[in-house]
Amino acid sequence: MRKMRKNMTTRALSPIISVVLLISIVLSASSVLYYLVMVRTASMAPEPVEAKAELSIDDYRYSGGVLTLYVRNIGLNADTIDVVYIDGRAVMQNINQDISPGEVVTLTISVSLTSGSHRVRVATVKGVVVDDYIVVS
């Protein structure tokens, strides 16, 4: 019978080739992972927000049953004032008053108000709303 000898000097791959192969596998895997993460996060990006009008009630006057509101558009886009509410009740509807950016519009409303604080809400056709409180003495 012949004895079989193991040859300890023979190796499957040289150490240099195995290191290069390992580095290339790691780089390939990290490239694929980077691509998947970037595709996923790009699809989760928020939709761009359209600039809207933004309203502010600059001042008011109440005298003899007439309320005068001074409404300013402090936003970037024009809009159309549609309705005015006082204490949750629509007191002026279908106003259709256009208001450009930076413009001040005067709204004159005939309404009977008691002494005290009243909540005033002005709304536009695009859904922009401004709330403020006025005090009648």
Secondary structure, DSSP 8 states (H G I E B T S, - for coil): -------TT--SS-HHHHHHHHHHHHHHHHHHHHHHHHHHHHHT----------EEEEEEEEETTEEEEEEEE-SSS-EEEEEEEETTEEEE----EEE-TT-EEEEEEE----SEEEEEEEEETTS-EEEEEEEE-
